Amino acid sequence: MPNEFVKARQWFRGPDFLWNCQDSWPDQPAIFSVADTDLEIKSHTICTTKVTANDTPLQQLLQRFSSWDKLQKSIAWLSRFKDCVLWKYDKNRSADAPSFNPVGLTVQELENASKYIVQLVQQEAFPSDLACLPDCKSFEETMQHCCSTKYRSSLCKLRPCLVNGTICIGGRLRRSDVFEQQKHQIILPYRHHVTDLIINHYHHTEGHCGTLHVLASVREKYWIVKGHSAVRRVVRRCKGCKLRHAKAGSQIMGALPKERITPGNPPFTSVGVDYMGPFPVKIGRSQVKRYGCVFTCMCTRAVHNEVAHSLDTSSFINAFRRFSSRRGSASDVFSDNGTNFVGAERELREGMVKWNQTAIHSHLCQRGANWHFNPPIASHQGGVWERVIRSIRRILQAIVGNASLTDESLCTLLADVERILNNRPIAALSDDVRDLRALTPNMLMIGKLDCSLPPDKFATADGYRRSWRTVQWLADAFWKRWLRDYLPILQLRQKWVRPTKNFGVGDLVLVVDEMNPRGAWPKGIVDEVYPDGEGAVRSVRVRTARAVYTRDIRKLCLLEAA
């Protein structure tokens, strides 16, 4: 075997041999090299650590626990083990072996362990105070010792005293009849791992109460510097409280879509569509279900009602064909997601799941209409048609009550409701008798702008004799009033007036499921965000343990940001 190969194998044994053989490494190149992937060669990794003066093994041990009870028990067991070892290797021992409770740890052992932990924390956080304060055996003895005038510390207001190696509060309650630990609490630093464990312990013990309640419980034994801020910081990070009390996300109200603020187009150029019902209808001796298909104009707020005999795809296409035949073809159709109609009856939601969206989209494309879906479970984004459906329900309840209907009476009632809603004012009313009537959708669809106009208004020889010019004049008058009276109303934001932090990729969220209790809501990770033109994130894609969803931010509760 060549000498170079032998030296190479010896060098790979470890770093110690490398330092010893630096001078003996051959100057000539090796006859052959050893590959790094050779399985016969054992690899070694060199790790270096920096140990500070305060980074003792016990200080490192304190950082390894996430529970105050577990930390107490671990230190207590280590103390028992230390006592046993000291007794065993004590050459001058004269006493018998220490006796311990065979069942487990005692209360005194746990108290001693917590005292020892607190002393370790104080040695790390208040070294200058420990050096200046005289150590006393009791609180009565501390009254005989006064702090030096040169003593300067952030604890001066607490009048600290050192009793048996523990810094406690001297304070002003010496003459009180309460327990000693309530008069002279143990001082703890503001930001320390053990301080957080103690606050968490009291937070869980007191049933996850608020900041002030937890702080009052902690101060029965401990006094934390900047206690209110420390408790609030720990309570805010409690995962259980986040799961129970996390609020749904919100964002500043966005700008209105183009379809709602563009004047001059015919009614129902851009429509929102939604289903309502079911309505029981009597046919002979049997009873069947009918559904209302509501079309509302995004711009003029006009309403058109159709009756759908079922929830299948063909029934919706037929309703849309009847609507297009009477109102004209729409260029854009907006609706909730077909598989997630919010606020609808369970039967209605399950019926929408069976929709063949490809067939509907193909039919709309043939008529030159684009179909736009809102994110699932985001009914507030379809407020234009959701508010109309609420008005329809209220009118039907007032007119019909509990009376039984037939197919003919249902169609008649929906047409009557359509007339009532199209005569509703969409702008503010005026108390001045000299002002014109309130602006309504029927003024544009029927052509009756103002009933106060004389019948011969357009019978003059000024060029308005032709009917099409009359209709055009009425439409122009409607849009002028629409721009003057209705459009300014849309300027104000009624809620969500301030921008908030956007959801980001990697955020841990709680997915709101209104069909289940809050404790059963699934957790998820945000995989993708969808910002709008202004950079505000309003919908995201969430990955849970079972599926991937697209959800509006108001259906998500942020638990932990990435």
QUIWOBEL-V104205 format. One line per field, one symbol per residue. phi: phi as a letter, one per 30 degrees, with the letter a starting at -180 (. if undefined). burial: b if it has 9 or more other ideal C-beta (glycine too) atoms within 8 Angstrom, else e. A space follows every 10 residues. Layout:
phi->???
burial->???
//
This chain:
phi->.ddddddddd dddldddddd cddcdddddd dbccddcddd cdcbccbcbc cdddddeddd ddddccbddd dedddddddd ddddddddcd dcdbddddcb dddldcdddd dddddddddd ddddcbdddd dcdddbcadd ddddccdddd dbadceddhd bcbhicdbdd ibcdddcddd dddbdddbdd baddeddddd ddddddihdd dddddddddd bbccdhdddd dddddddddd ddddbdcddb aedddddedc bcdjddeidb bcbacbkdcd bcbiccbbcb bccccbddcd idbbcbccda cddddddddd dddddccjdc dbbcaddecb ddiddddddd dddddddddd ddddddcicc cccdedhbdd dcddcddddd dddddddddd icddcceddd dddddddddd ddcddcbddc cddddddddb dddddcjcda dddddcdccd ccjcdddddd dddddddddd ddddccdddd ddcdahcbdb dddbdjddbc ddbddbdddc ddcacdcacb dddciddcbb ccccdcacbc bdddcbcdca dd
burial->eeebbbbbbb bbeeeebbee beeeeeeeeb eeebeeeeee eeeeeeeeee eeeeeeeebb bbeebebbeb bbbbbbbebb eebbeebeee eeeeeeeeee eeeebeeebb ebbbbbbbbb bbbbbbeebb ebbeebeebe bbeebeeeee eebebbebbb bbbeebbbbb beebeeeeee bbbbbbbbbb ebebbbbbbb bbbeebebee bebbbebbbe ebbbbebbeb bbebbeebee bbbeebebbe bbebeeeebb bebeeebbbb bbbbbbbbbb bbeeeeeeeb bbbbbbbbbb bbbbbbbbee bbbebbbbbb ebbbeebeeb ebbbbbbbeb beebeeebbe bbebbeeebb bebbbebebe beebbbbbbe ebebbbebbe bbbebbeebe eeeebbbeeb bebbbbbbbb bbebebbeee eeeeeeebbb bbbbbebeee eeeeeeeeee eeebeeeebb bebbbebbbe bbeebbbebb eeeeeeeeee ebbbeebbbb bbeeeeeeee bbbbbbbebb bbeeebbbbb bbebeeeebe bbbbbbbbbe ee
//
